[in-house]
Amino acid sequence: MHSAAVFDGKMWLMGGGVYDTNFPQNTVVDHHDVWCSSDGERWRQVTAAAPWAPRRFHSSAVFDDKLWVVAGYHQGNRNDVWFSSDGRDWHEARSATPWAVRHAPACLAFGGRLWLMGGYGDTLYNDIWTYGESGSD
């Protein structure tokens, strides 16, 4: 339920959730931590608390020489967009996007734009949005 990306010669893990089966209804604990590793064996926590809300079922990508965290779920679906050039200092690119709140979208970088596709919110979405220097389309 976390997201992962390869950036700056390292593997990155961002956020995610953990089911606790010891409690009724599989209580979920969401995280907003960021970890990296250059070898997959030794991991370093870059931050225990990024400024974006804890979340799971979000998406991440590398775009414009930055890590990006998009959408996800924490006490409801989200549609915020965050970026970082070092995994520690995060900046909100958009707090309200033109697309509906959602979790589990696909997100990738292509053709100088960040692409967001599908996901699940009030319904199963099959829409496609792009984000780049000229804003969202």
N, C-alpha and C positions, 0 to 999 in steps of 0.2 A: 504494500500500500504506500510505499515511498516512491520518489522519482529518482532517476539516475541519469548522469550525463558524463561525457569525457570532455574535459576542459583543461587547458594549460598543462597538458601532459599527465593529468591525474584523473582517476575515477572519483566521481562525486555522488554522494547520497544526500538527499534533502527531504526532511519531514517524514511523514508516514504515520502509521498507527499500529497499535498492538492490541489484539483481542485478549481479554483476561477471562478465561473460561472458569475461573474460580467464583465469579459473580454471576447473578442471574442475567440472562439476555446478552451474554458475551460482551460485557462492558468494554468500550474502546477508549484507549488513551492515545490522543493525537500528539504529534511532536512538531516542532519547528526548528529542529537542530540541523546542522550541516556538517558533514564529514568528508574527508578526502583521503586518498591513498595513491601512491605512485607505483605500488607493486601488488595491491590486492590482499596483502598479508598484514601489513601494519597500517592502521587507520588513525587519523588525527582528527579530533573534533575541532572544527574551525570556529563554530559558535554553538552554544547550547540553546540560544534563543534568538533566532532571526526576527526582525520586526514584523514579518508577515505572520498572520494568524496560524496556529498549528493546523495541520491539514493532512488528509489522506486522499487517495485517488486523484491527485493533481498530476500535472504534466510539467516536464521541464525540457529545455532545449538549450543549445549554444547558438547564439545569434549576436552579430555585431561585436564579437570578442567579449561577450558577457554570458554568464549563466542566467537563465530565465526560469521563473516559477509562475505557472499559470493555472488559474481555476482551482478546483478541488472541493473537498467537503470537510467542514467542521461546524457542527451545530447548524447545518444547512449548507446548501450549495453556494459556491463563490464564483465571482468573475473578475477578481483583481489580477493584476499583472505586476511582477516584481523582477528586478535585475540586479546583478552584482558583477563587478570585475575581479573580485577576490574571494567570494564566498562568505566573507565576514560582514562587509558593509553593503546593505541592501537598500534599494531605492524603489519606491512605488512608481511605476510608469503610468498606470491607469488604475484608479480606485473603482471606477464604474465604466465598463466597456459597453459597446453597442450590442454585444451578444448576451443572451440570457445566461443567468447563473447556471452552473453545471459542474459535474465531476466526471472523471474518466474520459476527458477529451484526448485526442491525439494532437501532438504539438511538434512541429519540426521547422527547421530553417531551410529555405530554398529561394533562390533568385533574389537575394537581398531583402527578403521579408520573412517574418515569423508567421507561420500558418497554424491555425487552430481548427480542428475538424471534429465534428460530432460531439459525443458525450451524452450524459444523462442528467436530466433535471426534472421538470414537471412531465417530460416526455423523453423519448429517445430522439436525440437530435441527429440530423444528417446534413447540417449546414457547414459551410466553410467560410472562415474569416481570415484576413491577413492584417498584419501590423508591421509598419515600417516607418521610415522617416516622414512620410506624408500622413501618418496616423493610421487609423483603422479604416478598412473598406467594408 
